[in-house]
Amino acid sequence: MDLDLRSVRYFVTVADSLHFGRAAAQLYISQPALSKQIRKLEAQIGAPLLVRDSRHVVLTPRGQRFLEEARQLLLIAQKMQQSARSEVVRIAHVFELETSHAVADAYLVAHPTAELHEHAMDSVSQLDALLQDRLDVAILRITPGMLAAHPTGWSHCLLRLEPLVLVGRPGDESKHSAPLDERPLEVFADPPHSGSFNAHGEYLAALEEDVGITMRWVGTPGVFSRCLAYLTRTASQARSLEFLSYAERYEAAGLPVYWPEQLQPYYPWSLAWRSADPSLATADVLHAARSLALRKGWLEPAPHAAAPPWLPPDDPSTVEALGRRLAEPPVPIERAR
């Protein structure tokens, strides 16, 4: 009898949690797919291993015996795999934004002997690289267009809702919040008519259209030092709409930061990986990322936010992140004030 090690690993995960939903989330697969794998294993064993109803999951006597055997089998298989392959994982970063860098650091702290290859790519490039097996894990913003163009071959889950906040100029007053339209609003992004319009730009264009504001698109300087140089040398009364992880660095450099008053934009970062069963190293990165998100409260509302949350109405993460109440468009700012 040739046992499928993937099914054995799935069984151990279910046996440890005694809950198919939690086990499926831990394994990054759907619950029906997990149930199918367990049934396949039981057919190979020739006996039921679990008794499950709508409320409980328990091990059968055969399942209890098999659990100990399964643990030993997986331990042997893991040792053989570790000696036979290099623990290399490939991920990418969008400039110096915090989320992917924090995931990389958390993974290496948990697995100090692992080898991590890091690249710089925008969201669209990351998905292309993932599907072409040039990346193992992508940390990106998923758009409706991505899902339409690539309906299969990859899986994803929401990792972080990063707030966007307002950044002032040297000498501006310090206060907790400010209206989005109190001053001209600038964004570091390439506009829709440019040849480098991307997933970030789509997000900002949706914000303009959905809430009735006009932003000044000033291009993409790239690394943080170039963005900071622009803000400190430009004689302008404008404010910039910026990721919180950059804004905290601006604040440390002496620039004021404000939370938006009319609504609170959140930028949805997602984890993505190929749907085929991931390697142990890739699974470790996914686990490190989800654990980090829980510790940092990345999926919770920002405690300092001063306004209701906003994501693009058609964003694939909107319902998962903030609930169906966002299906109704907000009142445009000009009419709300």
Residue, then its C-alpha position, 0 to 999 in steps of 0.5 A: m500500500d502506497l500512502d500519500l504523505r500529503s493525506v497523512r499530514y492532513f490527517v495529523t493536522v485534523a487529529d491535533s485540532l479535532h476541527f476540520g475548519r481550523a485544520a483547513a485554515q492551518l493547511y491553506i486549503s479549502q475544507p471540502a478539499l481537506s475532507k476529500q483527502i481524509r476520505k482518500l486516506e481512510a480508503q487506503i487504510g481500509a478503516p474509518l479514522l475519524v468520526r465526524d458530525s456537524r458539531h464534533v470530530v473524534l478519533t476512532p480506535r484505529g485512528q488513535r493507533f494510526l496517529e502515532e504511526a503517522r507522526q513517526l512516518l512524517l518525521i522520517a519523511q521530513k528528515m529525508q527531505q531536509s537532507a535531500r533538498s535546499e530550504v530555499v524560498r523566494i519572495a518579493h517586496v514592493f519597495e521598502l514597504e513594511t509588510s513583506h519585510a516583516v514577514a521575511d524577518a519573522y520567517l528567518v527568526a523562526h527558521p534561522t537556517a533557511e535560505l530566503h531569496e528576496h526580490a523587488m516586484d510590484s503586485v502584478s509582476q509578483l503574480d506573474a512570477l508566482l505562476q511561472d514558478r519564479l516566486d514561492v510566496a507573493i505579498l501583493r494587492i489582488t485586483p479583480g483583473m488578476l482573478a479574471a485573468h488567472p482563475t486557477g493555479w493559485s490560492h490567496c488569503l488576506l494578510r493585512l489591512e494597512p491604513l493610509v494616512l496624511v503626511g504634512r510638510p515641514g512646519d505644518e501644525s501637529k494634530h491627530s486628524a485632518p480632512l482629506d480635502e482640506r489641502p491639495l492631496e498628492v500621491f506617489a503613484d503613476p497615473p492611469h494614462s502612464g505606461s506604469f499604472n499598476a495595482h496601487g494606481e488602480y486602488l487610488a483611482a477607485l478612491e478618487e472616483d468613489v468618494g469624489i476627490t481629485m488627487r495630484w499624481v506625482g509619480t513613483p520616486g521609489v525608495f523611502s529616501r527619495c519620497l522623503a526628499y520630495l516632501t521636505r524640499t517641495a514648497s507646497q501646501a499639499r498633503s500626501l496620502e501615504f502607507l502607514s509604514y512609510a508615514e511612521r518614518y516620515e514622522a520620525a523625520g519630523l513631518p506631521v502625520y494625520w488620520p483622515e477624517q471623512l473615511q479611513p482607506y485601508y490597503p489590502w495586502s494578501l498572501a498568495w501561493r501556487s495551489a499545488d501542495p506547497s513545500l515545507a519551506t513555503a508552508d513555513v513562510l505562510h505560517a510565519a506570515r499568518s502568525l505575525a498578522l495575528r500578533k500585530g493585529w493586522l486584520e483589525p481596525a487601526p486603533h487611531a483611525a478617526a473615520p469609517p473604513w474604506l476599500p474599493p467596492d469591487d476589491p476582492s478583499t472588501v467583504e472578507a475584511l470589513g463586511r458587506r456593509l461596504a457594498e453601498p458606496p460612501v457619500p461623496i466628500e463634497r456633498a457630505r461636508 
